[in-house]
């Protein structure tokens, strides 16, 4: 073999050996634990207490007599410290990239989120679609310890529950890590995050016996939304107020509207679009909210006949009036109780009326709180569901 061929062979061997090498940060899967959920709450002596849920993968589809996850807690000074110290009690390398939900205790949220969540926003291992929720009236760690009868991970149950609730009803705002960063950087709109709580008794909710009953001892429920001023929690909106907030933000895919003035009358709405307007007119701030949507009749009072156009027009007016009342009441409640703009009127003014917004940007929340909002709704109904009228015996026959 001549000198040239020996050189080419050496190059090929070197290149192939590089392809056979592993990743510099390679870790064997059987030596790792996936963190699927985390909860942050106050600890002792001014410290933070972090509770994590780590998956036991082989139990998810296997033996139902064992729990699908392990819950452990540790206390420290910062979230960054806590994440790296957990191997004091866990034997495997922890992977934080699969966290699905991060629950912040209400007591911590009232003092501010920015510093607490800074490690999550900095690290490249956390995805920005992580669900961040506020625990209401219950310690955050307890929510991770409530077992679910289906045997799935608590964090997975919460994530699926929030997603399906948003799709079917729309009663919770978008609450991802990305949404926190966006709200803190946005002019004219304050932060609002989804809230969850506990229904029932926690005392036996974290035992296997609790999920072997047809009536679980406790269950995790969606509890509306938390309203913030900058990054500090002020209080909570009810489920209905949270739905109106989500409607104002164009975050509702579909929902159901029951009309209280008529028994058993409900409209299923789709394709809902809301437009916010804020501008100065004759030196005064003017705020408007216009809502449009279309849908179908889900149920109807017997007095309303759907065999004519007049019946549909009557339902359109009733549903539009109901939405105007509910949206108006929610806006007034937020203005009176919290005095901050979580709807985004200021954001729209910043985008479309920049020259008008900047002189009042420093006092925007104060101006918003004392300015009435005009709400207009327009609903278009295209059809009923399977049946048009009530099923009744018309008395035909002998």
Secondary structure, DSSP 8 states (H G I E B T S, - for coil): --HHHHHHHHHHHHHHHHHH---TT---GGGEEEEEEEEEEE-GGG-EEEEEEEE-HHHHSS-TTS-SEEEEEEEESSHHHHHHHGGGT--SEEE-TT--EEEEEHHHHTT-SHHHHHHHHH-SSS-TT-EEEEE-SS-HHHHHT---TT---HHHHHHHHHHHHHHHT--S---BHHHHHHHHH-TT---EEEEEEEEE-STTTTSGGGGGSSS-SEEEEEEEEEEEETTEEEEEE-HHHHHHHHHHTT--SEEEEE-TTSTT-EEEEEEEEEEEEEEEETTEEEEEEEEEEEEEEEE--TTS-SSSHHHHHHHHHHHHHHHHHHHHHHHHHHHHHT----S-HHHHHHHH-HHHHHTTGGGHHHHHHTS-EEEEEEEEEEEESS-SS---------
